[in-house]
């Protein structure tokens, strides 16, 4: 027996049963309303059952002949519905008979089943989607929790490493997901920036410390050189004081020498006048000597004549005999006196001649002395002019040396102030070096890599070579007037050939 026949028989049986039940119910209701007994009702029911069976049999026989073909179509539609093919149209919905009614009812049932199946499918889909969403959310929550745990662990480890000062460690990017994937990049970038900054600070601190040490050493060297310069400048100032006093005394001595030369010039002028007068007096003496020599010659001739006369008188007295003896004695005495007079005149003449020679020599010497005094007068006048120039130059030199002394004293004060400033700079450099060492110690707590752990090589400092002093050539011999007439200009200092000399100073 086919499935469609089974469905048709079930449908006929259901229809017959329904009709029988309706008939029995109607009979029971009529019996109860009529006040019949239960037995009557049961009889009615039994009769209704028999009737129903008979009707059903008749209907079955009739249906077999009448509705076989439509029921076959309905059977196929029912098979399609049972198979779940709700999209297949029901056979016989266009009929206007009971088959059409059943077909349309079956079609409505199909639509209902299709709607129910669709709704069920939708509910199942929704439930599956909800379940899948819930599962997905649970998985996502678990994944997020795991990712968050990994991220928290990584972040905690990073913060712990950062707290320990380890700037070399880097946070793994695979420990973060989603929007948090930027966090390790930002953290690593911040740590790299901090590492570079601290490395720069550490290197700068070490360089600062090294520079401060060098600055301190240089400041100490400079302080020592400044102290030596201050000491040398103080000695120079003292020497300039002495030189100024000496030049001042020289200027005063030159002024006194000028006054003395003026006095000597006046004395030389007076001496020249005296010499002129002496020359004139010596000339008078020479003339007087010549006159005396002439007079002595006359006296000598007189003595000679007197001697001759005494000789004649003696001869005549000898002729007179005893009477002329007295005349002979007188003549003898006169002759002796004349002889002595001649001898004295001869001696005086020799003395006067020698005196005349000496007077001539004296006149010549006095003339030469006059010439010499005139030359001395000219030289004294020149010396007076030179001494005047020397006095003026000495005053200018004294003024210039006083200004130089004042400038040197100011330089001494400035150098002393510079020495104090250098000492303060040295103390500040040492303090800055200590601060840089403390900063280096603090920054050294962080691990910033091996590239900055080594101190850069320090440049060995060598003390600057002392400046070469320019060699001053020995002065050449020049005239007295040329060396002193120049005055203060004679002390001009040649400019230094080393431009760094004053900078080193």
Number of C-alpha atoms within 10 A of each C-alpha: 5 7 13 19 15 12 18 20 18 12 14 20 19 13 16 23 19 13 19 23 16 14 19 23 16 15 20 22 14 13 16 14 9 9 10 13 11 12 9 15 19 14 14 19 21 13 16 24 19 13 18 25 17 14 20 22 15 13 19 19 12 12 18 16 10 12 16 16 12 17 25 17 18 26 22 17 24 24 15 17 22 11 9 14 14 22 11 12 16 27 23 22 19 12 14 10 11 12 20 19 15 19 26 19 14 23 25 13 17 26 18 13 17 19 14 14 16 15 13 14 14 14 14 14 14 14 14 14 14 14 14 14 14 14 13 14 14 14 13 14 14 12 14 17 14 14 19 18 14 16 24 15 13 20 20 12 15 22 15 12 18 17 11 12 17 19 23 16 16 19 21 15 16 12 19 23 16 8 7 14 15 13 16 21 15 12 16 21 13 12 21 17 13 15 21 15 13 21 23 14 19 24 20 16 24 22 17 21 24 20 18 23 19 20 20 24 16 18 23 18 16 20 25 15 14 22 17 12 19 23 15 13 20 17 12 18 23 15 13 21 17 12 18 22 15 14 23 21 15 19 23 15 18 24 20 15 20 21 15 15 22 18 14 19 21 15 13 23 18 14 19 20 15 13 22 17 14 18 21 15 13 22 17 13 17 21 14 14 20 15 12 16 20 13 14 21 17 13 18 21 14 15 24 17 14 21 24 14 16 24 17 15 21 23 15 16 20 16 13 13 11 11 11 17 16 14 19 24 15 16 23 17 14 20 24 16 16 24 17 14 19 23 14 16 23 16 13 17 21 14 13 21 16 13 17 21 14 14 21 16 13 19 22 15 15 21 18 14 19 22 15 14 21 17 13 19 21 15 13 22 18 15 20 21 17 19 28 21 20 28 25 19 22 25 22 18 22 22 16 15 21 19 13 16 20 15 13 19 18 13 17 20 15 13 21 18 14 19 22 15 14 22 18 14 18 24 15 15 22 19 16 19 24 15 15 22 19 14 17 20 13 11 18 17 11 20 20 25 13 9 9 15 14 9 11 11 7 10 8 7 9 7 9 8 7 9 12 10 10 11 6 8 6 6 6 6 7 8 8 9 15 11 12 19 19 13 18 19 12 13 10 7 8 8 8 12 10 12 9 10 13 9 7 10 11
